[in-house]
C-alpha cells in the first residue's frame, strides 16, 4: 500500500497548471533571448557600417 502526498484531484490540477505555465514561461524566455539576439545583431550591423563610413571619410581626407 503506497502513501500519496496529495489527493488525486489536486495532483491532476497541479499537472494541468504546469501544462499551461511551463510553455508560457519557457516561451517568454525564448522570445526574450531571440529578441535580444536580433537587437544585438542589427545594432552590430549598423555599428559596422558606421565604422566603415568613418574609415572611408578618413581615406578621402588623407588622399586628395
N, CA, C and O atoms as a Tripos MOL2 file, in Angstrom:
@<TRIPOS>MOLECULE
protein
  256   255    64     0     0
PROTEIN
NO_CHARGES

@<TRIPOS>ATOM
      1 N           0.8480   -1.1810    0.0000 N.3       1 UNK1
      2 CA          0.0000    0.0000    0.0000 C.3       1 UNK1
      3 C           0.8890    1.2380    0.0000 C.2       1 UNK1
      4 O           1.7170    1.4260    0.8920 O.2       1 UNK1
      5 N           0.7050    2.0730   -1.0090 N.am      2 UNK2
      6 CA          1.5450    3.2630   -1.1530 C.3       2 UNK2
      7 C           0.8380    4.4680   -0.5540 C.2       2 UNK2
      8 O          -0.3780    4.6240   -0.6640 O.2       2 UNK2
      9 N           1.6210    5.2950    0.0700 N.am      3 UNK3
     10 CA          1.0920    6.5420    0.6190 C.3       3 UNK3
     11 C           1.2030    7.6410   -0.4250 C.2       3 UNK3
     12 O           2.2420    7.8040   -1.0640 O.2       3 UNK3
     13 N           0.1380    8.3800   -0.5890 N.am      4 UNK4
     14 CA          0.1880    9.5050   -1.5230 C.3       4 UNK4
     15 C           0.2870   10.7900   -0.7240 C.2       4 UNK4
     16 O          -0.2980   10.9160    0.3520 O.2       4 UNK4
     17 N           1.0310   11.7410   -1.2620 N.am      5 UNK5
     18 CA          1.2000   13.0080   -0.5640 C.3       5 UNK5
     19 C           0.0270   13.9430   -0.7830 C.2       5 UNK5
     20 O          -0.3120   14.7270    0.1030 O.2       5 UNK5
     21 N          -0.5900   13.8740   -1.9370 N.am      6 UNK6
     22 CA         -1.7130   14.7510   -2.2490 C.3       6 UNK6
     23 C          -2.8540   13.9180   -2.8110 C.2       6 UNK6
     24 O          -2.6270   12.8850   -3.4420 O.2       6 UNK6
     25 N          -4.0680   14.3670   -2.5830 N.am      7 UNK7
     26 CA         -5.2120   13.6660   -3.1800 C.3       7 UNK7
     27 C          -5.1270   13.7220   -4.6990 C.2       7 UNK7
     28 O          -4.5400   14.6510   -5.2550 O.2       7 UNK7
     29 N          -5.7100   12.7310   -5.3750 N.am      8 UNK8
     30 CA         -5.5990   12.6560   -6.8450 C.3       8 UNK8
     31 C          -6.1200   13.8960   -7.5700 C.2       8 UNK8
     32 O          -5.5390   14.3070   -8.5740 O.2       8 UNK8
     33 N          -7.1970   14.4940   -7.0830 N.am      9 UNK9
     34 CA         -7.7390   15.6550   -7.7820 C.3       9 UNK9
     35 C          -6.7850   16.8550   -7.7020 C.2       9 UNK9
     36 O          -6.7330   17.6590   -8.6330 O.2       9 UNK9
     37 N          -6.0380   16.9840   -6.6120 N.am     10 UNK10
     38 CA         -5.0620   18.0720   -6.5200 C.3      10 UNK10
     39 C          -3.8730   17.8190   -7.4410 C.2      10 UNK10
     40 O          -3.3220   18.7500   -8.0270 O.2      10 UNK10
     41 N          -3.4830   16.5510   -7.5620 N.am     11 UNK11
     42 CA         -2.3790   16.2070   -8.4410 C.3      11 UNK11
     43 C          -2.7500   16.5130   -9.8880 C.2      11 UNK11
     44 O          -1.9340   17.0480  -10.6390 O.2      11 UNK11
     45 N          -3.9610   16.1800  -10.2780 N.am     12 UNK12
     46 CA         -4.4150   16.4650  -11.6380 C.3      12 UNK12
     47 C          -4.4690   17.9750  -11.8860 C.2      12 UNK12
     48 O          -4.1180   18.4510  -12.9660 O.2      12 UNK12
     49 N          -4.9070   18.7080  -10.8820 N.am     13 UNK13
     50 CA         -4.9960   20.1590  -11.0250 C.3      13 UNK13
     51 C          -3.5950   20.7640  -11.1640 C.2      13 UNK13
     52 O          -3.3820   21.6690  -11.9710 O.2      13 UNK13
     53 N          -2.6460   20.2610  -10.3760 N.am     14 UNK14
     54 CA         -1.2670   20.7420  -10.4520 C.3      14 UNK14
     55 C          -0.6720   20.4530  -11.8310 C.2      14 UNK14
     56 O          -0.0090   21.3050  -12.4200 O.2      14 UNK14
     57 N          -0.9150   19.2490  -12.3340 N.am     15 UNK15
     58 CA         -0.3950   18.8920  -13.6570 C.3      15 UNK15
     59 C          -1.0290   19.7620  -14.7370 C.2      15 UNK15
     60 O          -0.3530   20.1360  -15.6950 O.2      15 UNK15
     61 N          -2.2810   20.0820  -14.6040 N.am     16 UNK16
     62 CA         -2.9500   20.9450  -15.5780 C.3      16 UNK16
     63 C          -2.3640   22.3520  -15.5280 C.2      16 UNK16
     64 O          -2.1680   22.9840  -16.5660 O.2      16 UNK16
     65 N          -2.0870   22.8420  -14.3230 N.am     17 UNK17
     66 CA         -1.4780   24.1640  -14.1930 C.3      17 UNK17
     67 C          -0.0770   24.1680  -14.8040 C.2      17 UNK17
     68 O           0.3010   25.1230  -15.4830 O.2      17 UNK17
     69 N           0.6850   23.1150  -14.5660 N.am     18 UNK18
     70 CA          2.0390   23.0430  -15.1020 C.3      18 UNK18
     71 C           2.0140   22.9150  -16.6210 C.2      18 UNK18
     72 O           2.8690   23.4740  -17.3080 O.2      18 UNK18
     73 N           1.0390   22.1860  -17.1440 N.am     19 UNK19
     74 CA          0.9220   22.0520  -18.5970 C.3      19 UNK19
     75 C           0.6370   23.4030  -19.2470 C.2      19 UNK19
     76 O           0.9410   23.6050  -20.4220 O.2      19 UNK19
     77 N           0.0630   24.3130  -18.4960 N.am     20 UNK20
     78 CA         -0.1960   25.6490  -19.0210 C.3      20 UNK20
     79 C           0.9910   26.5860  -18.7950 C.2      20 UNK20
     80 O           1.4160   27.2700  -19.7260 O.2      20 UNK20
     81 N           1.5300   26.6270  -17.5790 N.am     21 UNK21
     82 CA          2.5270   27.6260  -17.2200 C.3      21 UNK21
     83 C           3.9290   27.3240  -17.7320 C.2      21 UNK21
     84 O           4.6670   28.2590  -18.0430 O.2      21 UNK21
     85 N           4.3220   26.0770  -17.8320 N.am     22 UNK22
     86 CA          5.6820   25.7620  -18.3060 C.3      22 UNK22
     87 C           5.8980   26.2860  -19.7230 C.2      22 UNK22
     88 O           6.9060   26.9550  -19.9530 O.2      22 UNK22
     89 N           5.0160   26.0250  -20.6840 N.am     23 UNK23
     90 CA          5.2240   26.5960  -22.0190 C.3      23 UNK23
     91 C           5.1800   28.1290  -22.0250 C.2      23 UNK23
     92 O           5.9070   28.7620  -22.7900 O.2      23 UNK23
     93 N           4.3400   28.7240  -21.1860 N.am     24 UNK24
     94 CA          4.2570   30.1800  -21.1330 C.3      24 UNK24
     95 C           5.5790   30.7610  -20.6570 C.2      24 UNK24
     96 O           6.0940   31.7080  -21.2510 O.2      24 UNK24
     97 N           6.1290   30.2000  -19.5920 N.am     25 UNK25
     98 CA          7.3830   30.7110  -19.0390 C.3      25 UNK25
     99 C           8.5320   30.4880  -20.0210 C.2      25 UNK25
    100 O           9.2950   31.4120  -20.3010 O.2      25 UNK25
    101 N           8.6600   29.2630  -20.5460 N.am     26 UNK26
    102 CA          9.7510   28.9860  -21.4770 C.3      26 UNK26
    103 C           9.5670   29.7450  -22.7940 C.2      26 UNK26
    104 O          10.5480   30.1750  -23.4010 O.2      26 UNK26
    105 N           8.3370   29.9100  -23.2300 N.am     27 UNK27
    106 CA          8.0830   30.6770  -24.4490 C.3      27 UNK27
    107 C           8.4630   32.1390  -24.2800 C.2      27 UNK27
    108 O           9.0430   32.7420  -25.1830 O.2      27 UNK27
    109 N           8.1380   32.7090  -23.1300 N.am     28 UNK28
    110 CA          8.5160   34.0920  -22.8420 C.3      28 UNK28
    111 C          10.0280   34.2360  -22.8050 C.2      28 UNK28
    112 O          10.5800   35.1870  -23.3590 O.2      28 UNK28
    113 N          10.6940   33.2990  -22.1550 N.am     29 UNK29
    114 CA         12.1560   33.3250  -22.0870 C.3      29 UNK29
    115 C          12.7580   33.2250  -23.4830 C.2      29 UNK29
    116 O          13.7070   33.9360  -23.8150 O.2      29 UNK29
    117 N          12.2010   32.3400  -24.2910 N.am     30 UNK30
    118 CA         12.6960   32.1550  -25.6590 C.3      30 UNK30
    119 C          12.5420   33.4410  -26.4630 C.2      30 UNK30
    120 O          13.4610   33.8360  -27.1810 O.2      30 UNK30
    121 N          11.3940   34.0950  -26.3480 N.am     31 UNK31
    122 CA         11.1790   35.3500  -27.0710 C.3      31 UNK31
    123 C          12.1400   36.4370  -26.6040 C.2      31 UNK31
    124 O          12.6440   37.2100  -27.4180 O.2      31 UNK31
    125 N          12.3960   36.5030  -25.3010 N.am     32 UNK32
    126 CA         13.3480   37.4840  -24.7820 C.3      32 UNK32
    127 C          14.7500   37.2330  -25.3300 C.2      32 UNK32
    128 O          15.4340   38.1700  -25.7440 O.2      32 UNK32
    129 N          15.1730   35.9830  -25.3340 N.am     33 UNK33
    130 CA         16.5170   35.6480  -25.8230 C.3      33 UNK33
    131 C          16.6330   35.9460  -27.3160 C.2      33 UNK33
    132 O          17.6070   36.5580  -27.7550 O.2      33 UNK33
    133 N          15.6430   35.5140  -28.0970 N.am     34 UNK34
    134 CA         15.6870   35.7580  -29.5450 C.3      34 UNK34
    135 C          15.5860   37.2520  -29.8650 C.2      34 UNK34
    136 O          16.2740   37.7430  -30.7600 O.2      34 UNK34
    137 N          14.7420   37.9660  -29.1430 N.am     35 UNK35
    138 CA         14.6130   39.4080  -29.3560 C.3      35 UNK35
    139 C          15.9060   40.1460  -29.0330 C.2      35 UNK35
    140 O          16.3130   41.0460  -29.7670 O.2      35 UNK35
    141 N          16.5530   39.7600  -27.9270 N.am     36 UNK36
    142 CA         17.8310   40.3730  -27.5710 C.3      36 UNK36
    143 C          18.8870   40.0660  -28.6170 C.2      36 UNK36
    144 O          19.6570   40.9440  -29.0060 O.2      36 UNK36
    145 N          18.9220   38.8280  -29.0700 N.am     37 UNK37
    146 CA         19.8800   38.4430  -30.1010 C.3      37 UNK37
    147 C          19.6630   39.2190  -31.3890 C.2      37 UNK37
    148 O          20.6250   39.6610  -32.0160 O.2      37 UNK37
    149 N          18.4070   39.3880  -31.7900 N.am     38 UNK38
    150 CA         18.1060   40.1480  -33.0030 C.3      38 UNK38
    151 C          18.5140   41.6100  -32.8430 C.2      38 UNK38
    152 O          19.0800   42.2060  -33.7590 O.2      38 UNK38
    153 N          18.2250   42.1820  -31.6800 N.am     39 UNK39
    154 CA         18.5940   43.5690  -31.4280 C.3      39 UNK39
    155 C          20.1030   43.7530  -31.5290 C.2      39 UNK39
    156 O          20.5800   44.6860  -32.1750 O.2      39 UNK39
    157 N          20.8540   42.8540  -30.8860 N.am     40 UNK40
    158 CA         22.3120   42.9700  -30.9060 C.3      40 UNK40
    159 C          22.8780   42.7440  -32.3030 C.2      40 UNK40
    160 O          23.8530   43.3920  -32.6850 O.2      40 UNK40
    161 N          22.2840   41.8380  -33.0670 N.am     41 UNK41
    162 CA         22.7550   41.5880  -34.4240 C.3      41 UNK41
    163 C          22.5330   42.8190  -35.3050 C.2      41 UNK41
    164 O          23.4230   43.2080  -36.0620 O.2      41 UNK41
    165 N          21.3670   43.4220  -35.2090 N.am     42 UNK42
    166 CA         21.0700   44.6170  -36.0080 C.3      42 UNK42
    167 C          21.9610   45.7720  -35.5750 C.2      42 UNK42
    168 O          22.4830   46.5050  -36.4140 O.2      42 UNK42
    169 N          22.1360   45.9350  -34.2630 N.am     43 UNK43
    170 CA         22.9800   47.0120  -33.7460 C.3      43 UNK43
    171 C          24.4170   46.8500  -34.2270 C.2      43 UNK43
    172 O          25.0390   47.8260  -34.6450 O.2      43 UNK43
    173 N          24.9490   45.6430  -34.1740 N.am     44 UNK44
    174 CA         26.3320   45.4290  -34.6050 C.3      44 UNK44
    175 C          26.4700   45.6770  -36.0990 C.2      44 UNK44
    176 O          27.4990   46.1790  -36.5490 O.2      44 UNK44
    177 N          25.4460   45.3320  -36.8740 N.am     45 UNK45
    178 CA         25.4720   45.5660  -38.3190 C.3      45 UNK45
    179 C          25.5630   47.0670  -38.6170 C.2      45 UNK45
    180 O          26.3830   47.5000  -39.4270 O.2      45 UNK45
    181 N          24.7140   47.8480  -37.9560 N.am     46 UNK46
    182 CA         24.7230   49.2860  -38.1940 C.3      46 UNK46
    183 C          25.9960   49.9360  -37.6520 C.2      46 UNK46
    184 O          26.5200   50.8640  -38.2690 O.2      46 UNK46
    185 N          26.5000   49.4680  -36.5170 N.am     47 UNK47
    186 CA         27.7520   49.9990  -35.9840 C.3      47 UNK47
    187 C          28.9060   49.7100  -36.9390 C.2      47 UNK47
    188 O          29.7850   50.5520  -37.1220 O.2      47 UNK47
    189 N          28.9070   48.5370  -37.5410 N.am     48 UNK48
    190 CA         29.9400   48.1970  -38.5240 C.3      48 UNK48
    191 C          29.8850   49.0990  -39.7390 C.2      48 UNK48
    192 O          30.9200   49.5320  -40.2460 O.2      48 UNK48
    193 N          28.6700   49.3840  -40.2110 N.am     49 UNK49
    194 CA         28.5190   50.2940  -41.3520 C.3      49 UNK49
    195 C          29.0220   51.6870  -41.0030 C.2      49 UNK49
    196 O          29.6860   52.3370  -41.8110 O.2      49 UNK49
    197 N          28.7050   52.1390  -39.8030 N.am     50 UNK50
    198 CA         29.1350   53.4660  -39.3750 C.3      50 UNK50
    199 C          30.6630   53.5370  -39.3210 C.2      50 UNK50
    200 O          31.2630   54.5280  -39.7390 O.2      50 UNK50
    201 N          31.2800   52.4820  -38.8040 N.am     51 UNK51
    202 CA         32.7350   52.4180  -38.7260 C.3      51 UNK51
    203 C          33.3520   52.4390  -40.1250 C.2      51 UNK51
    204 O          34.3430   53.1280  -40.3630 O.2      51 UNK51
    205 N          32.7630   51.6840  -41.0400 N.am     52 UNK52
    206 CA         33.2630   51.6520  -42.4180 C.3      52 UNK52
    207 C          33.1570   53.0310  -43.0750 C.2      52 UNK52
    208 O          34.0690   53.4470  -43.7880 O.2      52 UNK52
    209 N          32.0570   53.7360  -42.8400 N.am     53 UNK53
    210 CA         31.8880   55.0710  -43.4140 C.3      53 UNK53
    211 C          32.9280   56.0390  -42.8560 C.2      53 UNK53
    212 O          33.4520   56.8770  -43.5900 O.2      53 UNK53
    213 N          33.2330   55.9290  -41.5470 N.am     54 UNK54
    214 CA         34.2400   56.7930  -40.9450 C.3      54 UNK54
    215 C          35.6140   56.5110  -41.5540 C.2      54 UNK54
    216 O          36.3650   57.4450  -41.8360 O.2      54 UNK54
    217 N          35.9480   55.2480  -41.7590 N.am     55 UNK55
    218 CA         37.2280   54.8970  -42.3790 C.3      55 UNK55
    219 C          37.2950   55.4270  -43.8060 C.2      55 UNK55
    220 O          38.3420   55.9070  -44.2400 O.2      55 UNK55
    221 N          36.1840   55.3440  -44.5390 N.am     56 UNK56
    222 CA         36.1260   55.8390  -45.9120 C.3      56 UNK56
    223 C          36.3730   57.3450  -45.9360 C.2      56 UNK56
    224 O          37.1140   57.8330  -46.7890 O.2      56 UNK56
    225 N          35.7600   58.0890  -45.0080 N.am     57 UNK57
    226 CA         35.9520   59.5320  -44.9550 C.3      57 UNK57
    227 C          37.3940   59.8780  -44.6120 C.2      57 UNK57
    228 O          37.9580   60.8170  -45.1740 O.2      57 UNK57
    229 N          38.0050   59.1150  -43.6780 N.am     58 UNK58
    230 CA         39.4000   59.3620  -43.3140 C.3      58 UNK58
    231 C          40.3190   59.1420  -44.5180 C.2      58 UNK58
    232 O          41.2600   59.9070  -44.7280 O.2      58 UNK58
    233 N          40.0480   58.0990  -45.3080 N.am     59 UNK59
    234 CA         40.8560   57.8340  -46.5010 C.3      59 UNK59
    235 C          40.7140   58.9530  -47.5180 C.2      59 UNK59
    236 O          41.6970   59.3480  -48.1450 O.2      59 UNK59
    237 N          39.4950   59.4710  -47.6900 N.am     60 UNK60
    238 CA         39.2540   60.5660  -48.6330 C.3      60 UNK60
    239 C          39.9620   61.8370  -48.1980 C.2      60 UNK60
    240 O          40.4690   62.5830  -49.0360 O.2      60 UNK60
    241 N          40.0020   62.0920  -46.8970 N.am     61 UNK61
    242 CA         40.6630   63.2770  -46.3770 C.3      61 UNK61
    243 C          42.1830   63.1670  -46.5200 C.2      61 UNK61
    244 O          42.8460   64.1380  -46.8860 O.2      61 UNK61
    245 N          42.7300   61.9940  -46.2360 N.am     62 UNK62
    246 CA         44.1750   61.7880  -46.2940 C.3      62 UNK62
    247 C          44.6930   61.7970  -47.7220 C.2      62 UNK62
    248 O          45.7640   62.3540  -47.9670 O.2      62 UNK62
    249 N          44.0020   61.2220  -48.6500 N.am     63 UNK63
    250 CA         44.4760   61.1360  -50.0320 C.3      63 UNK63
    251 C          43.6120   62.0060  -50.9430 C.2      63 UNK63
    252 O          42.5730   61.5520  -51.4210 O.2      63 UNK63
    253 N          44.0280   63.2530  -51.1900 N.am     64 UNK64
    254 CA         43.1980   64.1490  -52.0140 C.3      64 UNK64
    255 C          43.2110   63.8040  -53.4710 C.2      64 UNK64
    256 O          42.5580   64.4760  -54.2700 O.2      64 UNK64
@<TRIPOS>BOND
     1     1     2 1
     2     2     3 1
     3     3     4 2
     4     3     5 am
     5     5     6 1
     6     6     7 1
     7     7     8 2
     8     7     9 am
     9     9    10 1
    10    10    11 1
    11    11    12 2
    12    11    13 am
    13    13    14 1
    14    14    15 1
    15    15    16 2
    16    15    17 am
    17    17    18 1
    18    18    19 1
    19    19    20 2
    20    19    21 am
    21    21    22 1
    22    22    23 1
    23    23    24 2
    24    23    25 am
    25    25    26 1
    26    26    27 1
    27    27    28 2
    28    27    29 am
    29    29    30 1
    30    30    31 1
    31    31    32 2
    32    31    33 am
    33    33    34 1
    34    34    35 1
    35    35    36 2
    36    35    37 am
    37    37    38 1
    38    38    39 1
    39    39    40 2
    40    39    41 am
    41    41    42 1
    42    42    43 1
    43    43    44 2
    44    43    45 am
    45    45    46 1
    46    46    47 1
    47    47    48 2
    48    47    49 am
    49    49    50 1
    50    50    51 1
    51    51    52 2
    52    51    53 am
    53    53    54 1
    54    54    55 1
    55    55    56 2
    56    55    57 am
    57    57    58 1
    58    58    59 1
    59    59    60 2
    60    59    61 am
    61    61    62 1
    62    62    63 1
    63    63    64 2
    64    63    65 am
    65    65    66 1
    66    66    67 1
    67    67    68 2
    68    67    69 am
    69    69    70 1
    70    70    71 1
    71    71    72 2
    72    71    73 am
    73    73    74 1
    74    74    75 1
    75    75    76 2
    76    75    77 am
    77    77    78 1
    78    78    79 1
    79    79    80 2
    80    79    81 am
    81    81    82 1
    82    82    83 1
    83    83    84 2
    84    83    85 am
    85    85    86 1
    86    86    87 1
    87    87    88 2
    88    87    89 am
    89    89    90 1
    90    90    91 1
    91    91    92 2
    92    91    93 am
    93    93    94 1
    94    94    95 1
    95    95    96 2
    96    95    97 am
    97    97    98 1
    98    98    99 1
    99    99   100 2
   100    99   101 am
   101   101   102 1
   102   102   103 1
   103   103   104 2
   104   103   105 am
   105   105   106 1
   106   106   107 1
   107   107   108 2
   108   107   109 am
   109   109   110 1
   110   110   111 1
   111   111   112 2
   112   111   113 am
   113   113   114 1
   114   114   115 1
   115   115   116 2
   116   115   117 am
   117   117   118 1
   118   118   119 1
   119   119   120 2
   120   119   121 am
   121   121   122 1
   122   122   123 1
   123   123   124 2
   124   123   125 am
   125   125   126 1
   126   126   127 1
   127   127   128 2
   128   127   129 am
   129   129   130 1
   130   130   131 1
   131   131   132 2
   132   131   133 am
   133   133   134 1
   134   134   135 1
   135   135   136 2
   136   135   137 am
   137   137   138 1
   138   138   139 1
   139   139   140 2
   140   139   141 am
   141   141   142 1
   142   142   143 1
   143   143   144 2
   144   143   145 am
   145   145   146 1
   146   146   147 1
   147   147   148 2
   148   147   149 am
   149   149   150 1
   150   150   151 1
   151   151   152 2
   152   151   153 am
   153   153   154 1
   154   154   155 1
   155   155   156 2
   156   155   157 am
   157   157   158 1
   158   158   159 1
   159   159   160 2
   160   159   161 am
   161   161   162 1
   162   162   163 1
   163   163   164 2
   164   163   165 am
   165   165   166 1
   166   166   167 1
   167   167   168 2
   168   167   169 am
   169   169   170 1
   170   170   171 1
   171   171   172 2
   172   171   173 am
   173   173   174 1
   174   174   175 1
   175   175   176 2
   176   175   177 am
   177   177   178 1
   178   178   179 1
   179   179   180 2
   180   179   181 am
   181   181   182 1
   182   182   183 1
   183   183   184 2
   184   183   185 am
   185   185   186 1
   186   186   187 1
   187   187   188 2
   188   187   189 am
   189   189   190 1
   190   190   191 1
   191   191   192 2
   192   191   193 am
   193   193   194 1
   194   194   195 1
   195   195   196 2
   196   195   197 am
   197   197   198 1
   198   198   199 1
   199   199   200 2
   200   199   201 am
   201   201   202 1
   202   202   203 1
   203   203   204 2
   204   203   205 am
   205   205   206 1
   206   206   207 1
   207   207   208 2
   208   207   209 am
   209   209   210 1
   210   210   211 1
   211   211   212 2
   212   211   213 am
   213   213   214 1
   214   214   215 1
   215   215   216 2
   216   215   217 am
   217   217   218 1
   218   218   219 1
   219   219   220 2
   220   219   221 am
   221   221   222 1
   222   222   223 1
   223   223   224 2
   224   223   225 am
   225   225   226 1
   226   226   227 1
   227   227   228 2
   228   227   229 am
   229   229   230 1
   230   230   231 1
   231   231   232 2
   232   231   233 am
   233   233   234 1
   234   234   235 1
   235   235   236 2
   236   235   237 am
   237   237   238 1
   238   238   239 1
   239   239   240 2
   240   239   241 am
   241   241   242 1
   242   242   243 1
   243   243   244 2
   244   243   245 am
   245   245   246 1
   246   246   247 1
   247   247   248 2
   248   247   249 am
   249   249   250 1
   250   250   251 1
   251   251   252 2
   252   251   253 am
   253   253   254 1
   254   254   255 1
   255   255   256 2
@<TRIPOS>SUBSTRUCTURE
     1 UNK1         2 RESIDUE 1 A UNK
     2 UNK2         6 RESIDUE 1 A UNK
     3 UNK3        10 RESIDUE 1 A UNK
     4 UNK4        14 RESIDUE 1 A UNK
     5 UNK5        18 RESIDUE 1 A UNK
     6 UNK6        22 RESIDUE 1 A UNK
     7 UNK7        26 RESIDUE 1 A UNK
     8 UNK8        30 RESIDUE 1 A UNK
     9 UNK9        34 RESIDUE 1 A UNK
    10 UNK10       38 RESIDUE 1 A UNK
    11 UNK11       42 RESIDUE 1 A UNK
    12 UNK12       46 RESIDUE 1 A UNK
    13 UNK13       50 RESIDUE 1 A UNK
    14 UNK14       54 RESIDUE 1 A UNK
    15 UNK15       58 RESIDUE 1 A UNK
    16 UNK16       62 RESIDUE 1 A UNK
    17 UNK17       66 RESIDUE 1 A UNK
    18 UNK18       70 RESIDUE 1 A UNK
    19 UNK19       74 RESIDUE 1 A UNK
    20 UNK20       78 RESIDUE 1 A UNK
    21 UNK21       82 RESIDUE 1 A UNK
    22 UNK22       86 RESIDUE 1 A UNK
    23 UNK23       90 RESIDUE 1 A UNK
    24 UNK24       94 RESIDUE 1 A UNK
    25 UNK25       98 RESIDUE 1 A UNK
    26 UNK26      102 RESIDUE 1 A UNK
    27 UNK27      106 RESIDUE 1 A UNK
    28 UNK28      110 RESIDUE 1 A UNK
    29 UNK29      114 RESIDUE 1 A UNK
    30 UNK30      118 RESIDUE 1 A UNK
    31 UNK31      122 RESIDUE 1 A UNK
    32 UNK32      126 RESIDUE 1 A UNK
    33 UNK33      130 RESIDUE 1 A UNK
    34 UNK34      134 RESIDUE 1 A UNK
    35 UNK35      138 RESIDUE 1 A UNK
    36 UNK36      142 RESIDUE 1 A UNK
    37 UNK37      146 RESIDUE 1 A UNK
    38 UNK38      150 RESIDUE 1 A UNK
    39 UNK39      154 RESIDUE 1 A UNK
    40 UNK40      158 RESIDUE 1 A UNK
    41 UNK41      162 RESIDUE 1 A UNK
    42 UNK42      166 RESIDUE 1 A UNK
    43 UNK43      170 RESIDUE 1 A UNK
    44 UNK44      174 RESIDUE 1 A UNK
    45 UNK45      178 RESIDUE 1 A UNK
    46 UNK46      182 RESIDUE 1 A UNK
    47 UNK47      186 RESIDUE 1 A UNK
    48 UNK48      190 RESIDUE 1 A UNK
    49 UNK49      194 RESIDUE 1 A UNK
    50 UNK50      198 RESIDUE 1 A UNK
    51 UNK51      202 RESIDUE 1 A UNK
    52 UNK52      206 RESIDUE 1 A UNK
    53 UNK53      210 RESIDUE 1 A UNK
    54 UNK54      214 RESIDUE 1 A UNK
    55 UNK55      218 RESIDUE 1 A UNK
    56 UNK56      222 RESIDUE 1 A UNK
    57 UNK57      226 RESIDUE 1 A UNK
    58 UNK58      230 RESIDUE 1 A UNK
    59 UNK59      234 RESIDUE 1 A UNK
    60 UNK60      238 RESIDUE 1 A UNK
    61 UNK61      242 RESIDUE 1 A UNK
    62 UNK62      246 RESIDUE 1 A UNK
    63 UNK63      250 RESIDUE 1 A UNK
    64 UNK64      254 RESIDUE 1 A UNK
